[in-house]
Amino acid sequence: MNKIAVMGAGAIGCYYGGMLARAGRDVTLIGRPTHVEAIRRAGLRFETKAFDERVRVHASSEPQAVHGAELILFCVKSQDTEAAGKALAPHVAREAAVISLQNGVDNAERLAAVLGREVIPGVVYVAVEMAGPGHVRHHGRSELAIGRAPASDAIAAAFGAAGVPVEISENVAGVLWAKLIVNCAYNALSAITQLPYGRLVEGAGIPAVMRDIVDECLAVARAAGIQVAGDMHKAAERIAQTMPGQLSSTAQDLARGKKTEIDYLNGIVVRKGEALGVPTPVNRVLLALVKLAEAKSR
C-alpha cells in the first residue's frame, strides 16, 4: 500500500497521513482550503516532542483527489460522515481499502451504507491538535486498533513501518465502545470547563461524576450486547495521567465556534439508552449543556 489518501485531513488525518508520508508512502491530504494552501506552500508542519519538521505531501480540497488510492483513511467529523461519503463514492477505486478513523461507534457502518462496500472500523488513541494552518502538533500516543478484514494485515504492516503500532481486533465493537466510554467521561466535561484532563480531574466531585458516566455507558453497552473488556473505571482514570495537558476535541471545537461531535459521543449513549430502556441522566445533562454552549458560541 504505497498510494494513500486521507479524507478529512484535520488533526487525526494529518498526524497519521504525516507519519505514513515520513515513512516514504505517497500521501494525499484532503482537507479545508486554509490547510491545503499552507501545505502546498511549505509542506505539512509536523511537530512532536521528538522532532519539528516539514513533511512533503500532496494536498487538495477536492474528494476526487482520492483517485487511485490503495488505502483511504476516512477522518471527517462524525456528523459529516454521510455527506463526505457521498462526495467520495464516485472516486474510490474498486480495490481500495477504506478505514474509518473517527470518534463514535457507528461511523464505519454508516459510511459502508453510503459507499456500498466494506469499511474497516478503526479506533484511534492519540493526543493531537491542529496548531495552525497546515501545522499538526502531537502530544502523545499513536496506536490504532482496527477490525479484521482482508486488507487488515497490509494496513497494519504499512502503519507499523511508519512507527504506528496497530492491533487487529476480533472484537472491534467492544474496543470502539471502550474508546467511546472514555470520550464520554472526558470530552463534554473538558468542553464545558475548557480545562485539560489533568486539571479537570482535580475538580471537586468530578471523579465521582466520571464514575457515574462510565457506569451509565457500561449499562447501555451491556443492554446492547457489547462486550467491553477490562476495568473501564481504571482505563478512564489513566487518561488524565497519560494526557494531562490534553483538551478534548469537543473542547477545541467549542472554543473555535465549530459544531462538536457530542451527538455521537454522550448523545449516542442517550439515544441507545432510550431505545433499550436504560436510564442515562448524567450523559443527558452533559449532552444538553454542550448543545447549549455550542449554540451560544455560534
Stockholm file with secondary structure:
# STOCKHOLM 1.0

chainA/1-298         MNKIAVMGAGAIGCYYGGMLARAGRDVTLIGRPTHVEAIRRAGLRFETKAFDERVRVHASSEPQAVHGAELILFCVKSQDTEAAGKALAPHVAREAAVISLQNGVDNAERLAAVLGREVIPGVVYVAVEMAGPGHVRHHGRSELAIGRAPASDAIAAAFGAAGVPVEISENVAGVLWAKLIVNCAYNALSAITQLPYGRLVEGAGIPAVMRDIVDECLAVARAAGIQVAGDMHKAAERIAQTMPGQLSSTAQDLARGKKTEIDYLNGIVVRKGEALGVPTPVNRVLLALVKLAEAKSR
#=GR chainA/1-298 SS CCEEEEESCSHHHHHHHHHHHHTTCEEEEECCHHHHHHHHHHCEEEECSSCEEEECCEEESSGGGGTTCSEEEECCCGGGHHHHHHHHGGGCCTTCEEEECCSSSSHHHHHHHHHTSCCEEEEECCEEEEEETTEEEEEECCCEEEECCTTHHHHHHHHHHTTCCEEEESCHHHHHHHHHHHHHHHHHHHHHHTCCHHHHTTSTTHHHHHHHHHHHHHHHHHHTTCCCCSCHHHHHHHHHHHCTTCCCHHHHHHHTTCCCSGGGTHHHHHHHHHHHTCCCHHHHHHHHHHHHHHHHHC
#=GC SS_cons         CCEEEEESCSHHHHHHHHHHHHTTCEEEEECCHHHHHHHHHHCEEEECSSCEEEECCEEESSGGGGTTCSEEEECCCGGGHHHHHHHHGGGCCTTCEEEECCSSSSHHHHHHHHHTSCCEEEEECCEEEEEETTEEEEEECCCEEEECCTTHHHHHHHHHHTTCCEEEESCHHHHHHHHHHHHHHHHHHHHHHTCCHHHHTTSTTHHHHHHHHHHHHHHHHHHTTCCCCSCHHHHHHHHHHHCTTCCCHHHHHHHTTCCCSGGGTHHHHHHHHHHHTCCCHHHHHHHHHHHHHHHHHC
//
